Amino acid sequence: MKIFAGKWVLIPALLLLGGVACSSSAAVSGTPKSVPPTAGGTIGIGLNQWSITPTASRVHAGSVTFNVDNEGNITHEFVVLRTDTPAAAFMIGSFENEPDRINEDTAGTNVGETGDLDAGALHALKINLAPGHYAFVCNLSGHYHAGMHTDFTVL
């Protein structure tokens, strides 16, 4: 009888462990939701406090539409910089007479941006991307410093 009762305790424990082992970490803030490269096309971008989350971290060269969704509760922007510098390594100073921003003119080449997006706003940004390294940033005052940046590769 003790063995039978022990099985009832063991079965829920195994089910719980199985559920934890099968859970996905793809929704971790600031990390791409899928990493395989896509052939141009469309990539979703989630802006939040304090992360930029693309649906892919790599894409093949060509025309790409970024569907940018400000999922946060404050204004954000989405800036695409072509650069050899890792996204987290830009010098913070002032830009356009505003403090706590990176200098987009020296950090790389700005190949496109949304401008300011109110909370809940959606914006489609179409850019023709050449192979290389890119950084996605929100360059509103304090946002880059708070972690709103990520690397992106065009193959």
RODREN-808032 format. One line per 5 residues: number of its first residue (from 1); their letters; for each residue x, y, z of N, C-alpha, C. Coordinates in steps of 0.02 Angstrom, whole numbers, plus 50000, padded with zeros to 5 digits. Layout:
N
NUM> A> X/Y/Z/X/Y/Z/X/Y/Z; ...
This chain:
155
1> MKIFA> 50041/49940/50000/50000/50000/50000/50043/50062/50000; 50099/50062/50033/50143/50120/50034/50171/50135/49965; 50187/50086/49925/50213/50097/49858/50160/50131/49815; 50097/50108/49821/50042/50138/49782/50035/50212/49800; 50038/50229/49863/50031/50299/49885/50091/50340/49860
6> GKWVL> 50149/50310/49860/50209/50344/49838/50206/50361/49764; 50174/50318/49724/50167/50332/49652/50125/50395/49641; 50074/50406/49682/50032/50466/49673/50071/50529/49689; 50120/50526/49731/50162/50584/49746/50214/50593/49690; 50240/50538/49666/50292/50539/49615/50266/50563/49547
11> IPALL> 50207/50543/49527/50179/50562/49462/50172/50638/49455; 50140/50674/49502/50136/50747/49495/50205/50780/49494; 50251/50754/49533/50318/50782/49534/50352/50775/49466; 50345/50717/49434/50373/50707/49368/50340/50752/49316; 50275/50761/49320/50240/50805/49274/50263/50876/49281
16> LLGGV> 50274/50898/49342/50298/50966/49355/50368/50975/49326; 50411/50927/49337/50479/50931/49309/50478/50930/49234; 50436/50890/49204/50430/50887/49131/50407/50953/49103; 50361/50987/49135/50337/51052/49113/50392/51104/49116; 50432/51103/49169/50487/51151/49175/50539/51137/49121
21> ACSSS> 50556/51074/49110/50606/51057/49060/50584/51075/48990; 50519/51074/48977/50494/51089/48910/50478/51162/48899; 50486/51204/48951/50470/51274/48943/50521/51308/48898; 50502/51363/48867/50544/51398/48819/50570/51462/48850; 50633/51480/48834/50661/51543/48857/50661/51595/48801
26> AAVSG> 50623/51584/48748/50623/51629/48691/50593/51697/48707; 50553/51701/48758/50521/51765/48773/50561/51809/48821; 50623/51790/48836/50665/51830/48879/50675/51899/48848; 50665/51950/48887/50668/52019/48862/50737/52035/48834; 50737/52067/48776/50799/52089/48745/50834/52037/48702
31> TPKSV> 50807/51976/48697/50837/51926/48655/50790/51910/48598; 50819/51894/48540/50777/51878/48482/50731/51820/48496; 50671/51821/48468/50623/51767/48477/50640/51707/48433; 50676/51717/48378/50701/51663/48337/50766/51686/48306; 50815/51641/48301/50880/51662/48276/50897/51641/48206
36> PPTAG> 50862/51596/48173/50882/51578/48105/50876/51639/48058; 50923/51645/48011/50918/51702/47965/50858/51693/47919; 50828/51749/47902/50773/51748/47855/50796/51782/47791; 50763/51770/47737/50780/51800/47672/50741/51865/47664; 50770/51919/47689/50737/51984/47683/50667/51979/47713
41> GTIGI> 50620/52014/47684/50551/52009/47707/50536/52053/47765; 50501/52026/47815/50476/52065/47871/50502/52039/47937; 50522/52085/47980/50545/52068/48047/50506/52110/48097; 50479/52079/48147/50445/52115/48200/50495/52143/48250; 50481/52201/48276/50523/52233/48327/50478/52254/48385
46> GLNQW> 50494/52231/48444/50458/52251/48504/50500/52301/48543; 50473/52360/48558/50505/52409/48600/50471/52409/48668; 50511/52406/48720/50484/52402/48787/50532/52437/48835; 50512/52444/48897/50558/52468/48948/50599/52408/48972; 50656/52401/48963/50708/52438/48928/50742/52390/48881
51> SITPT> 50708/52371/48829/50736/52322/48782/50709/52334/48711; 50747/52308/48663/50725/52305/48594/50728/52231/48576; 50672/52202/48555/50669/52131/48542/50647/52117/48471; 50696/52099/48427/50678/52080/48359/50656/52007/48356; 50616/51990/48305/50595/51920/48297/50649/51877/48264
56> ASRVH> 50703/51909/48242/50761/51873/48216/50823/51915/48229; 50881/51884/48235/50943/51920/48247/50986/51925/48185; 50964/51890/48131/51001/51891/48068/50952/51889/48010; 50974/51918/47955/50932/51919/47895/50979/51920/47834; 50957/51897/47778/50996/51902/47717/50987/51972/47688
61> AGSVT> 51039/51996/47654/51038/52063/47625/50979/52073/47579; 50956/52135/47575/50900/52153/47531/50850/52196/47567; 50792/52202/47539/50740/52244/47566/50708/52210/47628; 50707/52246/47683/50679/52221/47746/50629/52271/47772; 50571/52247/47792/50523/52290/47825/50523/52272/47899
66> FNVDN> 50535/52322/47940/50532/52313/48013/50464/52338/48036; 50424/52292/48063/50360/52311/48093/50373/52325/48167; 50378/52390/48182/50399/52412/48248/50336/52425/48291; 50334/52393/48349/50278/52398/48395/50304/52425/48462; 50283/52486/48479/50301/52513/48545/50255/52482/48596
71> EGNIT> 50278/52427/48625/50240/52390/48675/50247/52422/48744; 50290/52472/48750/50301/52505/48814/50245/52553/48832; 50254/52585/48889/50203/52633/48912/50228/52705/48908; 50285/52716/48874/50312/52783/48862/50337/52787/48790; 50355/52846/48767/50380/52856/48699/50448/52823/48691
76> HEFVV> 50458/52790/48633/50522/52760/48614/50534/52776/48541; 50594/52760/48516/50609/52765/48445/50650/52704/48425; 50654/52691/48361/50692/52634/48334/50740/52662/48282; 50805/52656/48297/50857/52682/48252/50900/52623/48230; 50914/52618/48164/50956/52565/48136/51022/52597/48115
81> LRTDT> 51077/52575/48148/51143/52601/48133/51186/52546/48102; 51218/52560/48046/51267/52514/48018/51334/52533/48050; 51365/52484/48083/51425/52497/48123/51463/52433/48135; 51528/52441/48149/51569/52383/48170/51570/52377/48245; 51544/52426/48281/51545/52427/48354/51486/52387/48382
86> PAAAF> 51499/52346/48433/51444/52310/48465/51393/52360/48492; 51330/52342/48491/51276/52387/48511/51284/52414/48582; 51313/52375/48627/51320/52396/48697/51382/52438/48709; 51422/52453/48658/51487/52485/48669/51491/52558/48646; 51436/52590/48631/51438/52659/48609/51449/52706/48669
91> MIGSF> 51486/52761/48657/51499/52811/48708/51435/52853/48718; 51417/52860/48781/51359/52901/48797/51382/52972/48813; 51348/53020/48784/51364/53090/48795/51301/53131/48781; 51309/53178/48734/51250/53216/48714/51245/53213/48638; 51184/53222/48613/51171/53221/48542/51112/53267/48529
96> ENEPD> 51119/53310/48480/51067/53359/48463/51047/53400/48525; 51099/53419/48564/51091/53460/48625/51050/53427/48680; 51046/53361/48680/51011/53324/48732/51060/53277/48767; 51059/53275/48834/51106/53233/48871/51086/53159/48869; 51134/53117/48889/51123/53045/48899/51099/53011/48835
101> RINED> 51132/53028/48780/51118/52997/48715/51184/52978/48682; 51181/52933/48633/51241/52918/48593/51242/52966/48534; 51302/52979/48508/51309/53022/48449/51300/52978/48387; 51242/52981/48356/51228/52939/48298/51274/52955/48239; 51301/53016/48237/51345/53036/48182/51413/53002/48187
106> TAGTN> 51435/52984/48247/51500/52952/48255/51495/52877/48271; 51437/52854/48294/51427/52783/48312/51424/52738/48252; 51403/52765/48195/51395/52725/48134/51356/52764/48083; 51328/52730/48036/51287/52762/47984/51214/52747/47998; 51175/52800/48008/51103/52792/48019/51072/52775/47952
111> VGETG> 51045/52713/47946/51015/52691/47883/50939/52695/47884; 50911/52713/47942/50839/52721/47947/50816/52724/48019; 50760/52759/48030/50732/52763/48097/50658/52781/48094; 50624/52768/48148/50552/52781/48151/50537/52852/48174; 50582/52883/48210/50564/52944/48246/50527/52923/48309
116> DLDAG> 50503/52971/48347/50469/52956/48410/50403/52918/48398; 50394/52865/48437/50332/52825/48434/50298/52828/48502; 50238/52853/48504/50200/52853/48566/50187/52781/48590; 50175/52774/48654/50158/52708/48682/50101/52677/48643; 50109/52614/48623/50057/52578/48586/50059/52589/48510
121> ALHAL> 50102/52633/48486/50105/52648/48415/50139/52593/48376; 50118/52585/48313/50148/52538/48265/50176/52579/48207; 50233/52556/48179/50263/52590/48122/50300/52539/48079; 50288/52540/48014/50325/52497/47967/50382/52538/47937; 50442/52513/47944/50502/52546/47918/50536/52500/47868
126> KINLA> 50538/52520/47804/50568/52479/47751/50637/52506/47736; 50688/52462/47738/50758/52480/47726/50790/52428/47682; 50832/52449/47635/50872/52403/47596/50939/52394/47633; 50951/52334/47659/51010/52321/47701/51064/52284/47663; 51125/52309/47668/51184/52276/47640/51214/52230/47694
131> PGHYA> 51255/52181/47673/51286/52137/47723/51328/52178/47773; 51327/52155/47836/51367/52187/47887/51334/52183/47955; 51365/52218/48002/51340/52222/48071/51300/52286/48080; 51244/52280/48116/51201/52336/48130/51185/52337/48205; 51169/52396/48230/51146/52404/48298/51077/52436/48296
136> FVCNL> 51030/52407/48333/50965/52437/48341/50966/52473/48409; 50947/52536/48410/50948/52574/48472/50886/52617/48478; 50868/52633/48540/50822/52687/48555/50867/52741/48583; 50870/52798/48549/50917/52851/48568/50882/52910/48601; 50824/52899/48631/50795/52952/48671/50836/52958/48735
141> SGHYH> 50836/53015/48765/50879/53029/48823/50870/52976/48877; 50924/52941/48894/50925/52890/48946/50905/52821/48925; 50873/52813/48867/50847/52747/48847/50903/52699/48827; 50952/52723/48787/51008/52679/48769/51044/52656/48832; 51058/52703/48877/51093/52688/48939/51055/52636/48981
146> AGMHT> 50989/52638/48977/50946/52591/49015/50943/52522/48984; 50973/52513/48924/50976/52446/48894/50939/52438/48828; 50915/52491/48799/50877/52485/48736/50924/52484/48676; 50956/52427/48666/51001/52417/48609/51011/52342/48599; 51022/52324/48536/51037/52253/48521/51075/52250/48455
151> DFTVL> 51113/52197/48445/51151/52185/48384/51108/52149/48333; 51125/52160/48269/51089/52129/48214/51138/52117/48158; 51134/52061/48124/51180/52043/48071/51143/52034/48005; 51172/52063/47952/51145/52052/47885/51197/52011/47847; 51175/51954/47821/51219/51907/47786/51222/51922/47712
